[in-house]
Amino acid sequence: MERVTGYIGRKAIDSITHLLDLFAFIYRIFAQIFARPAAGRVLVGRIIVQQLYFTAVQALPILIPIALLVGSMVIIQFARLSGQYDFSRISVLLIVREIGPIITALLVILRSATAVTIEISYMRVLHELDTLEMAGMDPVRVVCVPRLVGITAAMVGLFVVFDLVSILGGYAIVWLATDIPMAGFLYQIAKAITPADIGAGLLKALLFGIIITVTCLYRGFEMKRQITEVPIATSRSSIECFLYCLVINVFISTVFYL
């Protein structure tokens, strides 16, 4: 019994310490963002554009088909129950509030978070971060800031695209491919959606982007000098990112709708 209690205690202490380290890392990155030093702005801006292109633009061929499938599936399932439920409100509830942010976050985790963790881990193992410090550049500013800005902005943009494609594209697919009556659907959606729904969705996307980026950057920076630890760090980063997103999702939904 003592061994079990001691194991649980050690794990709890390690988890709390890890969370405190993450918050300290977030503070350090945001301190660099608000400091806005003149040196290196061109380089940072170029990396932000590259990160936006990789995370947002290159993800669109994957995101759009998923959004179409999800939107048409939700509409088909609940259109047949429109007599029992508020069809438009259910669609807003599922797509805008819950499914949109989570699926977008999952896509960003699978594509960008893993890639960033691997990239930063190799930079740590191959002493590239040390080289930046020796050249007089802060790795947090050159490496972390542009990735945080790029991934977070991409996350918000992808969330908006996912919601629009899910609702409009799903409506078009159902209208063209089925005999389900869709008269007045878009008008009902416009009436059902509220500023709180939009605000909650955007806030989730914003916080998801921040926590995903910070987590994968932190896992890369804490990498030791062994290249065999890169896959382990990548796996932990992905699982952590998704877990934090779920916690944030539940917390924001509770705050906004209870």
Residue frames relative to the residue before (quaternion, step in Angstrom):
aa qw qx qy qz dx dy dz
M 1.0000 0.0000 0.0000 0.0000 0.00 0.00 0.00
E 0.6466 0.5211 -0.3203 0.4558 3.57 0.99 -0.81
R 0.6303 0.5323 -0.3379 0.4530 3.56 1.05 -0.77
V 0.6536 0.5101 -0.3147 0.4622 3.59 0.95 -0.87
T 0.6617 0.5063 -0.3018 0.4633 3.56 0.93 -0.93
G 0.6621 0.5061 -0.3034 0.4621 3.56 0.96 -0.87
Y 0.6384 0.5248 -0.3247 0.4600 3.58 1.03 -0.80
I 0.6587 0.5016 -0.3070 0.4693 3.57 0.95 -0.90
G 0.6511 0.5264 -0.3120 0.4491 3.57 0.98 -0.85
R 0.6645 0.4977 -0.3070 0.4653 3.56 0.93 -0.89
K 0.6514 0.5099 -0.3169 0.4639 3.58 0.97 -0.82
A 0.6448 0.5174 -0.3239 0.4600 3.58 0.99 -0.79
I 0.6536 0.5028 -0.3097 0.4734 3.59 0.96 -0.87
D 0.6484 0.5148 -0.3165 0.4630 3.60 0.96 -0.85
S 0.6572 0.5116 -0.3143 0.4557 3.59 0.96 -0.83
I 0.6576 0.4992 -0.3100 0.4714 3.58 0.95 -0.87
T 0.6439 0.5187 -0.3170 0.4647 3.57 0.98 -0.86
H 0.6461 0.5207 -0.3172 0.4591 3.57 0.99 -0.84
L 0.6569 0.5039 -0.3140 0.4648 3.60 0.95 -0.83
L 0.6430 0.5110 -0.3222 0.4707 3.58 0.99 -0.79
D 0.6320 0.5217 -0.3280 0.4700 3.59 1.05 -0.76
L 0.6357 0.5264 -0.3271 0.4602 3.59 1.03 -0.78
F 0.6585 0.4986 -0.3098 0.4710 3.58 0.94 -0.87
A 0.6393 0.5118 -0.3277 0.4711 3.59 1.02 -0.76
F 0.6395 0.5188 -0.3174 0.4703 3.58 1.05 -0.80
I 0.6239 0.5291 -0.3300 0.4710 3.60 1.03 -0.81
Y 0.6509 0.5193 -0.3139 0.4562 3.57 0.93 -0.91
R 0.6616 0.5118 -0.3132 0.4497 3.59 0.93 -0.85
I 0.6581 0.5011 -0.3156 0.4650 3.58 0.98 -0.81
F 0.6899 0.4721 -0.2895 0.4662 3.58 0.88 -0.92
A 0.5816 0.5579 -0.3788 0.4550 3.59 1.13 -0.52
Q 0.6519 0.4961 -0.3093 0.4829 3.58 1.05 -0.73
I 0.6304 0.5391 -0.3393 0.4437 3.59 1.04 -0.75
F 0.7426 0.4121 -0.2311 0.4746 3.58 0.84 -0.98
A 0.5540 0.5985 -0.4028 0.4155 3.60 1.19 -0.33
R 0.0664 -0.8604 0.5001 0.0713 3.59 1.13 -0.78
P 0.0867 0.8028 -0.5842 0.0813 3.63 0.59 1.06
A 0.5526 -0.6437 0.4216 0.3201 3.56 -1.08 0.71
A 0.6316 0.5527 -0.3392 0.4249 3.58 1.06 -0.74
G 0.8424 0.2255 -0.1718 0.4582 3.54 -1.01 0.89
R 0.3800 0.7527 -0.4791 0.2440 3.61 1.18 0.13
V 0.6397 0.5288 -0.3314 0.4487 3.57 0.98 -0.80
L 0.6611 0.5018 -0.3038 0.4678 3.57 0.94 -0.90
V 0.6616 0.5022 -0.3075 0.4642 3.57 0.91 -0.91
G 0.6515 0.5183 -0.3135 0.4568 3.59 0.96 -0.84
R 0.6475 0.5162 -0.3224 0.4586 3.57 1.00 -0.81
I 0.6624 0.4976 -0.3095 0.4668 3.60 0.96 -0.82
I 0.6081 0.5469 -0.3526 0.4548 3.60 1.06 -0.71
V 0.6598 0.5012 -0.3089 0.4669 3.59 0.91 -0.90
Q 0.6513 0.5108 -0.3153 0.4642 3.59 0.95 -0.84
Q 0.6654 0.4973 -0.3054 0.4655 3.57 0.96 -0.85
L 0.6241 0.5271 -0.3319 0.4716 3.59 1.03 -0.75
Y 0.6549 0.5127 -0.3167 0.4561 3.57 0.94 -0.87
F 0.6914 0.4745 -0.2881 0.4624 3.59 0.88 -0.92
T 0.7455 0.4337 -0.2370 0.4471 3.59 0.80 -1.01
A 0.7795 0.3444 -0.1799 0.4914 3.60 0.90 -0.86
V 0.7515 0.4203 -0.2494 0.4432 3.58 0.48 -1.20
Q 0.7201 0.4395 -0.2676 0.4655 3.60 0.79 -0.94
A 0.6320 0.5294 -0.3396 0.4528 3.61 1.21 -0.29
L 0.5049 0.6905 -0.4156 0.3092 3.61 1.18 -0.39
P 0.6557 0.5009 -0.3511 0.4425 3.68 0.87 -0.69
I 0.6595 0.4555 -0.3096 0.5116 3.60 1.23 -0.33
L 0.6833 0.5201 -0.2901 0.4224 3.56 0.90 -0.95
I 0.6773 0.5300 -0.3150 0.4014 3.58 0.81 -0.95
P 0.6698 0.4651 -0.3340 0.4728 3.69 0.80 -0.76
I 0.6301 0.5215 -0.3430 0.4620 3.60 1.02 -0.75
A 0.6552 0.5121 -0.3123 0.4592 3.58 0.95 -0.87
L 0.6421 0.5191 -0.3269 0.4597 3.59 0.98 -0.80
L 0.6624 0.5036 -0.3037 0.4641 3.57 0.95 -0.89
V 0.6771 0.4892 -0.2961 0.4632 3.57 0.87 -0.94
G 0.6722 0.5081 -0.3048 0.4440 3.58 0.87 -0.93
S 0.6868 0.4667 -0.2925 0.4743 3.58 0.84 -0.93
M 0.6269 0.5408 -0.3387 0.4470 3.61 1.03 -0.74
V 0.6706 0.4912 -0.2993 0.4685 3.58 0.88 -0.96
I 0.6701 0.5031 -0.3054 0.4522 3.59 0.89 -0.93
I 0.6669 0.5005 -0.3119 0.4556 3.61 0.89 -0.89
Q 0.6751 0.5131 -0.3070 0.4320 3.58 0.86 -0.93
F 0.7854 0.3509 -0.1866 0.4746 3.58 0.81 -0.97
A 0.5242 0.6159 -0.4298 0.4014 3.60 1.19 -0.22
R 0.6598 0.5065 -0.3083 0.4615 3.57 1.06 -0.68
L 0.7108 0.3960 -0.2492 0.5252 3.57 1.28 -0.30
S 0.2940 0.8102 -0.4744 0.1789 3.56 1.27 0.29
G 0.6211 0.5424 -0.3544 0.4409 3.58 1.17 -0.43
Q 0.7107 0.4408 -0.2522 0.4869 3.57 1.20 -0.55
Y 0.7965 0.2028 -0.0822 0.5636 3.58 1.07 -0.69
D 0.5385 -0.5621 0.5066 0.3707 3.52 -1.34 0.30
F 0.3505 -0.8021 0.4466 0.1854 3.55 -0.05 1.38
S 0.7072 0.4624 -0.2766 0.4579 3.58 0.76 -1.03
R 0.6573 0.5119 -0.3194 0.4514 3.60 0.97 -0.80
I 0.6264 0.5235 -0.3343 0.4709 3.57 1.03 -0.74
S 0.6447 0.5218 -0.3254 0.4542 3.61 0.96 -0.82
V 0.6547 0.4932 -0.3074 0.4834 3.59 0.96 -0.86
L 0.6409 0.5472 -0.3205 0.4324 3.55 0.93 -0.93
L 0.7400 0.4267 -0.2410 0.4607 3.57 0.80 -0.99
I 0.7519 0.4222 -0.2340 0.4491 3.58 0.75 -1.06
V 0.7573 0.3983 -0.2290 0.4642 3.59 0.61 -1.12
R 0.7440 0.4317 -0.2454 0.4471 3.58 0.79 -0.94
E 0.8522 0.2244 -0.0611 0.4687 3.57 0.67 -1.11
I 0.7549 0.4172 -0.2506 0.4397 3.58 0.49 -1.17
G 0.6437 0.5591 -0.3323 0.4032 3.59 0.88 -0.91
P 0.7149 0.4373 -0.2825 0.4668 3.62 0.66 -0.98
I 0.6851 0.5014 -0.3062 0.4307 3.60 0.87 -0.90
I 0.6854 0.4666 -0.3028 0.4699 3.61 0.84 -0.89
T 0.6257 0.5210 -0.3398 0.4707 3.59 1.02 -0.73
A 0.6511 0.5047 -0.3145 0.4717 3.58 0.95 -0.85
L 0.6494 0.5177 -0.3246 0.4527 3.58 0.94 -0.84
L 0.6419 0.5160 -0.3218 0.4671 3.59 1.01 -0.78
V 0.6627 0.4940 -0.3056 0.4727 3.59 0.94 -0.87
I 0.6289 0.5275 -0.3383 0.4602 3.60 1.01 -0.75
L 0.7026 0.4806 -0.2799 0.4439 3.57 0.81 -1.01
R 0.7459 0.3931 -0.2300 0.4860 3.60 0.99 -0.74
S 0.8288 0.3000 -0.1274 0.4547 3.56 0.52 -1.22
A 0.6587 0.5232 -0.3325 0.4263 3.60 0.87 -0.89
T 0.6627 0.4874 -0.3099 0.4767 3.57 0.92 -0.85
A 0.6550 0.5168 -0.3181 0.4501 3.57 0.96 -0.86
V 0.6701 0.4913 -0.3037 0.4663 3.60 0.94 -0.86
T 0.6327 0.5275 -0.3385 0.4549 3.60 0.97 -0.79
I 0.6651 0.4915 -0.3015 0.4745 3.57 0.91 -0.89
E 0.6575 0.5252 -0.3116 0.4413 3.58 0.91 -0.94
I 0.7061 0.4498 -0.2715 0.4747 3.60 0.80 -0.99
S 0.6149 0.5481 -0.3500 0.4461 3.59 1.05 -0.70
Y 0.6724 0.4745 -0.2974 0.4841 3.58 0.93 -0.85
M 0.6192 0.5294 -0.3490 0.4631 3.58 1.05 -0.66
R 0.6470 0.4989 -0.3157 0.4824 3.58 1.08 -0.67
V 0.6850 0.4886 -0.2930 0.4540 3.58 0.85 -0.96
L 0.7498 0.3923 -0.2071 0.4910 3.59 0.94 -0.87
H 0.5161 -0.6992 0.3778 0.3193 3.61 1.30 0.40
E 0.3428 0.7438 -0.5144 0.2543 3.61 1.11 0.46
L 0.6260 0.5231 -0.3405 0.4675 3.60 1.05 -0.66
D 0.6280 0.5165 -0.3316 0.4784 3.58 1.05 -0.71
T 0.6297 0.5384 -0.3294 0.4529 3.56 1.06 -0.76
L 0.6262 0.5275 -0.3372 0.4647 3.58 1.03 -0.75
E 0.6548 0.5052 -0.3105 0.4686 3.58 0.95 -0.84
M 0.6566 0.5058 -0.3109 0.4652 3.58 0.98 -0.81
A 0.6680 0.4794 -0.2962 0.4861 3.58 1.18 -0.56
G 0.5776 -0.6250 0.3588 0.3834 3.59 1.28 0.07
M 0.5831 0.5676 -0.3776 0.4418 3.60 1.24 0.30
D 0.4190 -0.6925 0.5316 0.2495 3.55 -1.02 0.84
P 0.4134 -0.7271 0.4805 0.2638 3.65 -0.56 1.06
V 0.5954 0.5681 -0.3746 0.4271 3.59 1.07 -0.62
R 0.6929 0.4604 -0.2827 0.4775 3.59 0.95 -0.85
V 0.7325 0.4433 -0.2510 0.4515 3.58 0.81 -0.96
V 0.7686 0.3636 -0.1796 0.4947 3.60 0.99 -0.85
C 0.7691 0.4153 -0.2130 0.4365 3.58 0.72 -1.07
V 0.6710 0.5355 -0.3194 0.4012 3.59 0.78 -1.02
P 0.7091 0.4441 -0.3096 0.4517 3.67 0.69 -0.88
R 0.6513 0.5067 -0.3277 0.4602 3.59 1.05 -0.65
L 0.6271 0.5199 -0.3415 0.4688 3.58 1.04 -0.68
V 0.6788 0.4770 -0.2949 0.4741 3.59 0.86 -0.92
G 0.6880 0.5040 -0.2886 0.4351 3.58 0.86 -0.96
I 0.7081 0.4512 -0.2762 0.4677 3.59 0.79 -0.98
T 0.6536 0.5129 -0.3277 0.4498 3.61 0.95 -0.80
A 0.6568 0.4911 -0.3101 0.4810 3.59 0.94 -0.85
A 0.6449 0.5145 -0.3172 0.4679 3.59 1.01 -0.81
M 0.6270 0.5473 -0.3339 0.4425 3.58 1.01 -0.81
V 0.6668 0.4874 -0.3017 0.4762 3.59 0.90 -0.90
G 0.6684 0.5042 -0.3032 0.4551 3.59 0.92 -0.89
L 0.6642 0.4985 -0.3079 0.4643 3.58 0.94 -0.85
F 0.6135 0.5445 -0.3497 0.4526 3.58 1.05 -0.69
V 0.6536 0.5028 -0.3124 0.4715 3.59 0.93 -0.87
V 0.6538 0.5051 -0.3122 0.4690 3.59 0.94 -0.89
F 0.6447 0.5316 -0.3272 0.4412 3.58 0.91 -0.89
D 0.6773 0.4943 -0.3035 0.4526 3.60 0.86 -0.92
L 0.6745 0.4950 -0.3033 0.4562 3.58 0.89 -0.93
V 0.6813 0.4771 -0.2944 0.4707 3.58 0.89 -0.92
S 0.6313 0.5422 -0.3395 0.4383 3.60 0.97 -0.80
I 0.7345 0.4230 -0.2455 0.4704 3.57 0.80 -1.00
L 0.7410 0.4078 -0.2382 0.4774 3.59 0.72 -1.06
G 0.6930 0.4687 -0.2768 0.4727 3.56 0.89 -0.95
G 0.6425 0.5165 -0.3257 0.4630 3.56 0.99 -0.79
Y 0.6218 0.5323 -0.3266 0.4726 3.56 1.06 -0.79
A 0.6716 0.4999 -0.3066 0.4528 3.60 0.88 -0.91
I 0.6596 0.5069 -0.3195 0.4539 3.59 0.92 -0.86
V 0.6733 0.4876 -0.3014 0.4669 3.58 0.88 -0.93
W 0.6540 0.5227 -0.3145 0.4475 3.60 0.97 -0.84
L 0.7214 0.4437 -0.2450 0.4719 3.59 1.00 -0.85
A 0.7944 0.3777 -0.1631 0.4468 3.58 0.90 -0.92
T 0.7705 0.2892 -0.1783 0.5394 3.62 1.16 -0.27
D 0.4685 -0.6579 0.5070 0.3010 3.53 -1.34 0.09
I 0.3382 0.7437 -0.5052 0.2780 3.58 1.22 0.44
P 0.4292 -0.7020 0.4939 0.2811 3.63 -0.77 0.92
M 0.0750 -0.8254 0.5592 -0.0176 3.58 -0.69 1.16
A 0.2943 0.7849 -0.5024 0.2118 3.58 1.21 0.39
G 0.8515 0.1382 -0.1254 0.4900 3.53 -0.87 1.02
F 0.3460 0.7717 -0.4857 0.2210 3.60 1.23 0.19
L 0.6942 0.4698 -0.2921 0.4605 3.59 0.79 -0.99
Y 0.6243 0.5232 -0.3450 0.4664 3.59 1.04 -0.67
Q 0.6461 0.5113 -0.3147 0.4713 3.59 1.01 -0.78
I 0.6266 0.5248 -0.3327 0.4703 3.59 1.04 -0.78
A 0.6600 0.5120 -0.3125 0.4524 3.58 0.91 -0.91
K 0.6679 0.4809 -0.2999 0.4824 3.58 1.05 -0.69
A 0.6882 0.5141 -0.2861 0.4246 3.57 1.00 -0.83
I 0.6719 0.5011 -0.3137 0.4461 3.59 0.98 -0.78
T 0.1682 -0.7940 0.5822 0.0491 3.56 -0.99 0.91
P 0.6509 -0.4992 0.3785 0.4288 3.61 -1.20 0.27
A 0.6078 0.5525 -0.3570 0.4448 3.59 1.09 -0.62
D 0.6282 0.5288 -0.3369 0.4607 3.60 1.03 -0.75
I 0.6767 0.4817 -0.2880 0.4766 3.58 0.90 -0.95
G 0.6717 0.5050 -0.3000 0.4515 3.57 0.90 -0.91
A 0.6576 0.5034 -0.3143 0.4641 3.58 0.94 -0.85
G 0.6602 0.5105 -0.3120 0.4542 3.59 0.95 -0.83
L 0.6757 0.4827 -0.2940 0.4733 3.57 0.91 -0.89
L 0.6397 0.5180 -0.3289 0.4629 3.59 1.02 -0.77
K 0.6294 0.5200 -0.3335 0.4715 3.57 1.00 -0.78
A 0.6655 0.5029 -0.3101 0.4562 3.59 0.86 -0.94
L 0.6508 0.5211 -0.3158 0.4529 3.59 0.96 -0.85
L 0.7046 0.4486 -0.2679 0.4802 3.59 0.83 -0.97
F 0.5974 0.5488 -0.3615 0.4596 3.59 1.07 -0.66
G 0.6641 0.5099 -0.3109 0.4499 3.58 0.89 -0.92
I 0.6620 0.5053 -0.3116 0.4575 3.59 0.95 -0.85
I 0.7207 0.4490 -0.2735 0.4518 3.59 0.73 -1.03
I 0.6152 0.5336 -0.3570 0.4575 3.61 1.04 -0.66
T 0.6900 0.4838 -0.2893 0.4540 3.58 0.83 -0.97
V 0.6793 0.4933 -0.3038 0.4505 3.58 0.82 -0.96
T 0.6545 0.5242 -0.3223 0.4392 3.59 0.93 -0.83
C 0.7071 0.4431 -0.2847 0.4718 3.60 0.81 -0.93
L 0.6189 0.5213 -0.3506 0.4714 3.61 1.07 -0.61
Y 0.6518 0.5192 -0.3179 0.4521 3.57 0.93 -0.88
R 0.6588 0.5014 -0.3135 0.4651 3.59 0.92 -0.85
G 0.6545 0.4982 -0.3218 0.4689 3.57 1.05 -0.66
F 0.6803 0.5005 -0.2926 0.4483 3.58 0.95 -0.86
E 0.6989 0.4624 -0.2858 0.4648 3.61 1.04 -0.64
M 0.3801 0.7425 -0.4710 0.2872 3.57 1.30 0.06
K 0.3934 -0.6944 0.5520 0.2416 3.56 -1.07 0.79
R 0.6930 -0.5011 0.3386 0.3925 3.53 -1.24 -0.26
Q 0.5843 0.5769 -0.3762 0.4292 3.60 1.23 0.21
I 0.4108 -0.7446 0.4739 0.2284 3.54 -0.67 1.12
T 0.5845 0.5949 -0.3681 0.4109 3.59 1.20 -0.45
E 0.6266 0.5481 -0.3422 0.4358 3.61 1.20 -0.27
V 0.4598 0.7047 -0.4388 0.3153 3.61 1.25 -0.17
P 0.6750 0.4721 -0.3298 0.4612 3.68 0.79 -0.80
I 0.6284 0.5337 -0.3396 0.4527 3.59 1.03 -0.74
A 0.6610 0.5025 -0.3043 0.4668 3.57 0.93 -0.91
T 0.6449 0.5271 -0.3200 0.4516 3.59 1.00 -0.80
S 0.6542 0.5077 -0.3068 0.4691 3.58 0.97 -0.88
R 0.6661 0.4953 -0.3043 0.4673 3.58 0.89 -0.89
S 0.6392 0.5392 -0.3257 0.4411 3.55 0.97 -0.84
S 0.6689 0.5054 -0.3046 0.4520 3.60 0.88 -0.91
I 0.6737 0.4890 -0.2977 0.4673 3.57 0.88 -0.94
E 0.6489 0.5187 -0.3148 0.4590 3.58 0.94 -0.87
C 0.6470 0.5318 -0.3236 0.4403 3.58 0.87 -0.93
F 0.6915 0.4753 -0.2855 0.4632 3.56 0.83 -0.96
L 0.6368 0.5260 -0.3269 0.4593 3.59 0.99 -0.79
Y 0.6659 0.4936 -0.3049 0.4691 3.60 0.90 -0.91
C 0.6367 0.5274 -0.3330 0.4533 3.59 1.00 -0.76
L 0.6407 0.5155 -0.3271 0.4657 3.58 0.99 -0.77
V 0.6511 0.5116 -0.3159 0.4632 3.58 0.96 -0.87
I 0.6617 0.4948 -0.3037 0.4744 3.59 0.92 -0.90
N 0.6298 0.5478 -0.3297 0.4412 3.58 1.00 -0.83
V 0.6754 0.4780 -0.2906 0.4805 3.58 0.88 -0.94
F 0.6564 0.5258 -0.3189 0.4371 3.59 0.91 -0.89
I 0.6927 0.4685 -0.2879 0.4667 3.61 0.83 -0.96
S 0.6355 0.5192 -0.3360 0.4623 3.60 0.97 -0.78
T 0.6475 0.5164 -0.3174 0.4618 3.56 1.02 -0.80
V 0.6730 0.5032 -0.2956 0.4544 3.58 0.92 -0.91
F 0.7374 0.4461 -0.2433 0.4450 3.58 0.88 -0.92
Y 0.8368 0.2837 -0.0900 0.4595 3.58 0.89 -0.88
L 0.6670 0.4444 -0.3318 0.4976 3.60 1.21 0.16
